[in-house]
Every structure is written in structure tokens, then in C-alpha cells.
Amino acid sequence: MNKLPSLLAVAMAVALSGCASLVPRSTEVAPAIPAQWPAAAAAGTVDVADIGWRDFFVDPRLQSVINQSLDNNRDLRVAVLNVEKARAQYRIQRADRVPAVGVQGQMTRSGGDAPVSEQFSANLGVVEFELDLFGRVRNLSQAALQQYFAEAANRRSAQLSLVAEVANAWLTLGADNEQLRIAQATLASYEDSLRLTEARRQLGGASALELSQTRTLVETARTDVARFAGQVAQDRNALVLLAGGPVDDTLLPTTEVTEVAALRPLPAGVPGEVLLRRPDVMAAEHTLLSANANIGAARAAFFPSISLTGSIGSASSELSSLFDSGTRVWSFMPKLNLPIFQGGKLRANLGVATADRDIALAQYEKAIQSGFREAADALVLNDSLDAQLASQQALVAAAEQAQTLSQARYDAGLDSFLTLLDARRTAYTARKSLVSTQLAQQSNQVALYKVLGGGWHERG
């Protein structure tokens, strides 16, 4: 009886002491990305991952819509629940590292040719606690922990993607509203011209060709009005889905492409330092660490394992005297399991774990490569779209001036209607292209912020 506490103490000391680690010591990562960003972004100094989305998106209407989506979006809700699930799975796996102590009460009645007998017992003990001599249980616990970290990073990645999607949907709605406004204004102007041309035709001052050409302008603008009206409706539906419910009309953009970026984010440091802070890259890294830990667990399965079962309690043939003196009993049952032949099962399990690690390594390297490509593309477009926007604004000013002069010359009889028609089409196309360029520039700011790993913190 006095030996049991000593035996349990020895078992606990062995189990909780440092165990042999069979996890691969290092895994070489070779993403093969350039050491520097594209030349267009070489002067960047802002660490984007430290910027909260409220600091970046300064329009209060857009902030409200983003906040609503973070509260109600179902995809993000699933990501949050996956984190909770992974945390619970880790706690389950971690529980195997400590003994599970339980109380058991039992009554046994037996009989036959002999008289019926009864035996009562009550025991406190540990059942099948594995001494983690080679780190199998510890590695399984570490693998579950890394999976939990990966799901947490996936949740941050989902939030970052949601913020970017909401911002893009909000900007697209504003751009299509502006395109609709331009088309409606152009249609009204063309309809006025059509009425004037019809009157001149009746008086003999305009040809049938001029009348037909004016009608083509009207119908083209009417087609654009119908098309943009449909796109605006679709944009609103997309925004409602992302926000997880109806969005108040006062929070929607009206007829402009809003400057949503409070600053022009450029990455600080070399590509590796920046990209490793992206949530999706962090998730891939934790998945790789989890797969590495599983290799250690698979290797430990080749070695002997010892599990302990022990109990202390009372036993008596009478329930009323179960806890009287002289009824105490104890048991201690160590069990050794030595794998000898299992038909290649252990080696196959190690092969699966190794293949999973290699797959996770390739996915980790691809995540870094994809992140560099996305960031490099956005950085290159940064200056390009600025130049396009400046040029497009100058084009609109020139086209509108040309339309005004052409109208005056046509009214004075100095130019043909074909010249005026071409000037009108050019001005209309230039105004529409300007809105598209503005949208592309703002969307690229959102994309740059996302691909550099910012936007999942909230400040203020």
C-alpha cells in the first residue's frame, strides 16, 4: 500500500519530464523570390500590416458598411467558428498529456451452484495513462496547437479579404452610379438634339442622314442607361450579401468614385519580411509546423510505449461496511507495448506524415511566391494608374472643349454634322473611361493594402 504513491510519483516524473524529440530538426524553405521589390516601389517606408482598416478607409459611410459586414457576414462567421473548433480539438489533444483521474463504483453479484454472493467496491485511479517517453503524445498536441494557429490566421485572412471585397463593392457601386448619371445626362442632351434635328428636318434644314445619325446617338445612350441601371442593381445586391443584410441608403455612394485611401501604402523592408506577415502565409507556415510535428508522432510509434493503470479504494461484501477499516485495496498495472510486426502500417503512417509535410512545404513556398506576385503587380500598377488617371483627366477636358467648339462651328455652318457627331462620341467615351480609370486606381489601392497583409487590425 505504501509503495503506490511512490510508483505514481515516478510515473508522473517520467511523463512530465523532457521527452526525446523525434521531430525533424529543420525544414529548408526555398520560395525563390527576388530580394527586392519592383523598382517602382523601392522608396516605400510604410509598414502596411500595422495599419488598421479604420486608419486606411477614411470615408465614414464605407467604415459603417465594413463594420456591418464584420458583424454579419456568414463566411467570416464560419471562419470564426472554425477557430473555435480548432481550439477545442487542441484542448482535447492536450488533455492526453496529463493523467485522467476518475472515481468508479461497482457492485458484483454472482451465483450458481454456490450461494449468491455480492461484492462492492469504490476506487479512485488512473486508467491507461501513456508515459510519453518518445514524444508521441506531445507531438500530437503540438500538431493540434499549430492547426489552431493556422485556423486563427485563416480567420484573419478571411477578415482581410472581406474588408477588401466590401471596399471594392462599395467603390464599384459608386462608379456605376456615376456611369449611370453620365449616361442619363448624355441621353437627355441627345434627346434635345434629336428634337431640334427633327424640327430642322421638317423645315428642310437637316438631311435624313443627320436625323438618323442623331437617333443612333440617342439609342446608344439609352442602351447605356439600361445597362448601367442593371449593373447598379447588381452592385447593391452584392454589397447586401457581403454586409450580411440590408445596407442603409445613406451609407451608399451616390455618383462619385470616392478617394477611399487615407495614404499610399508601400512596403517597408525586403519582400520576405513583409510577406511573412500576411495572414495566409502565416496560416501556411503553421500548417507546415503541424505536419512536421505529425512526423515526430509517426516516428515515435516505432518505439515501445508504456501505459499505466492504477487505483486505490475500498472493497467489501457489504455495502454498509464498504469504507470500514480493513477494506482498503489498491492495484497498479503497467503495460508495455512493443511493436514487432504490423504489416508495414507504421512505416506507411510515417510515409503519409512525410508526404503531408512535403505538401505543406510546397504550399507554404507557393503562398510566399503568390504573395510576392500579387504585391509586385499592385506596386507596378500604382504609378501606372496614377499616370493613366492624369492623362485621362486631360483627355476629358480636351474632348469636352472640342465638343463645345465643334457645336459652335456646326451652328455657324463651318463644320459638317459628321464632325460634330465624332466630337460628341469622343467626349462621351472619354467621360466613361475616366470613371473606369478612377475605379481601377482606387481598387488597386485596396488590392495593394490587402496583398501586403494590412487591414485586419481595427484602431479607434
Secondary structure, 3 states (H helix, E strand, C coil): CCHHHHHHHHHHHHHHCCCCCCCCCCCCCCCCCCCCCCHHHCCCCCCHHHCCHHHHECCHHHHHHHHHHHHHCHHHHHHHHHHHHHHHHHHHHHHHHCCCEEEEEEEEEECCCCCCEEEEEEEEEEEEEEECCCCHHHHHHHHHHHHHHHHHHHHHHHHHHHHHHHHHHHHHHHHHHHHHHHHHHHHHHHHHHHHHHHHHHHCCCCCHHHHHHHHHHHHHHHHHHHHHHHHHHHHHHHHHHHHCCCCCHHHCCCCCCCCCECCCCCCCCCHHHHHCCCHHHHHHHHHHHHHHHHHHHHHHCCCCEEEEEEEEEEEECCHHHCCCCCCEEEEEEEEEECCCCCCCHHHHHHHHHHHHHHHHHHHHHHHHHHHHHHHHHHHHHHHHHHHHHHHHHHHHHHHHHHHHHHHHHHHCCCCCHHHHHHHHHHHHHHHHHHHHHHHHHHHHHHHHHHHCCCCCCCCC
